[in-house]
Amino acid sequence: MVEEDPGLREIMQRELQEALGWPVAICSREDLARSPELLIGAQLATPQYALDGIEALAPKHRPPVPISFAGADEHLELLRKLREPSIIGIASISEALLKTARSLLAPAVGRRHSLKEFLLARRIKTDLRAVDLVFCDSVSMNLVRNRRPIRYALVEPKSREYLAATIRSVDDNRK
């Protein structure tokens, strides 16, 4: 998994490892350019928006797999259904994800609710029990104490499926 933002890299690594059942290595584009040995036996994957910068580094016979991010429709719907004014939290290990989530959730939060962002340190539990509802990325989910944490899966399920199928195809061709 190639991504520039360290937090997004770790979140995608966690989600892909959980979904695929095998180790997922992560690096930045600069790491990959400096250490082409990282390509040996690897299937590159990168977010759709970074594909152009990664394609030139990938072997021609094994192009990188684009990863799409999941939408937030069900999360927005949940906010619209809240009956009482609430404190809504967004917890993540990625500043980039917090920024994007803020812009996505702001219209549904409106003036009725309060929106709080929490940039979490890795491996440090954070008590957010005073927050009514917390949207958490896949890494932050295990770091937050809250009565109503809601996981936001960053990687679109179809992207996980496509990556798995691509890797299976490569493995089948090696046999």
N, C-alpha and C positions, 0 to 999 in steps of 0.2 A: 504494500500500500504506500503510494507516494503522495504526500500532502505537505504543504508548507507550514500550516498551523499545527504546532505540537499537540495542542488539546484535541483538535479534530482528528489528527492521526491516531491518537490513543483511543478515542471513542470508536472510530471505524475499525481499528484493530480488534477491540473487544467484541464489537457486534459481529464482525466477520468470523472471528474464532468461534464464537458461540454458535453461529448459524452453520458454519462449514465443518466444524469439528477437527480442524487441524491448525497448526501454528501459522500466524500471519506476521511477517516481518514488516517493519515500518521504517521509512526514511524520508528525507526531504529530496527535492529535485537536485539540490547541490550535492548532497551525499551520494546520490546515484551517479551524477556526472563525475565526481571525484573517485568513485570506487566502482568501476564497471563490473567487477567480479560479483557484485550483488545481483547481477542479472543471470548468473549461472543457475540454470534449472528453475528460474523464477517466472511466474506469470505476473506481470505488473498490473496493478489496478490503480486508478486515480479518479478523483471527482471529475465529472463531465467538464467543468469550467477550466481544468488544468490539463486537459488532454493534449492540446496543441504543443505545450512545452515538454511533454513526456514522450510523445510519439517518436521524436527524433532520437531519443536515447534507447528506445526499445528495439529488439531484434526484428527485422522485417517479417520473419516467419512466425513471430509471436507478438502481435500488437497489444498494447495495453487495453485493459477492459475499463470502459467508462463506468463510473459509479454515480448514480443519481441519488439525491437526498429525498427523503420522504416528505410528504406534505404535512400540514398541521390541521387539516379540516376537522378531525375528530376532537382535537384539543380546543379549537375555536368553538365548536358546537357545545362542548362541555362548559366553557365560560359563558356562553349565551344562555345556558339553562340554569345558571346559578340564581337562586331566588333572593338571597341576601347579599348586601355589599360585602365583599371579601378582600382579604389580602392574598394576592396571587404572587407566588414566587417562581423564579426561574433559577435553577441551580445547574451549573456546568463547570467543567475544568477548562473550557475554551471561551476566551473573550469573543472570538468570532461567532460562536454559536449564540452567546448571550446577545450580541448586537443584532443578529438576524432574528432571534426569537422575540426580542423587544419590538422590532418593527412588524413582525407577523401578528403578535398578540395585542398590541396597543389598540387597534380599532375595537376589538371585542372587550377589552378591559374598560375602555372609555373613561368616563368620570365617575362611574358607579363603583368601580373597584380600585384598589391600589396595587401597583405592580412593583415588586422588589426583585433585584437581581443579586445573585450570590455567586461570585467567582470562587470556586472551591480549590483548596490545595489538595493534591493527591494524597490519598491514604490518611487524611485527617477527618474524623467524624465531625459533622456540623449539626448543631441542634437548631432546627427550624420549626419546632412545635408551635411557635406563636403565629406561624403563617398558616392560613386556612387550607391552601392547596399549593403544592409545589410541583412544577414540571421539571423533571430531572433527565439529564442525558444518561446513557447506559453505564458510564463510570460513576457518575454522581449518585445514582440510585442507591448504591451501597454505602455512600458517605453521609446521607441525609437522614436525620431523625425527624419524622413528621407523621402525623396520623393519616395524611392523604397524599402520599407521593405518587406521581403519575409519570411513568417512563415515556420518554420520547425517543423512539428508535430513529437514529439519523439516516441510516442507509435504507433506501427503498427496497422492499422485499424482492421485487423483480430484478434489481441489480445483484442482490445476493444469489438469486437463482441462476442468473446469467453467468456470473463468475464461477459458480460451482460447476455448471455445465461446460464452460470453457476449460476448466482444469481437468474435468473428467475426460473430455475429448482429447486433450494433450496426453493424459495418462494412457488412454486407450491406444493412441497412435504409437506410443513407446513400446507397447507389448508386442 
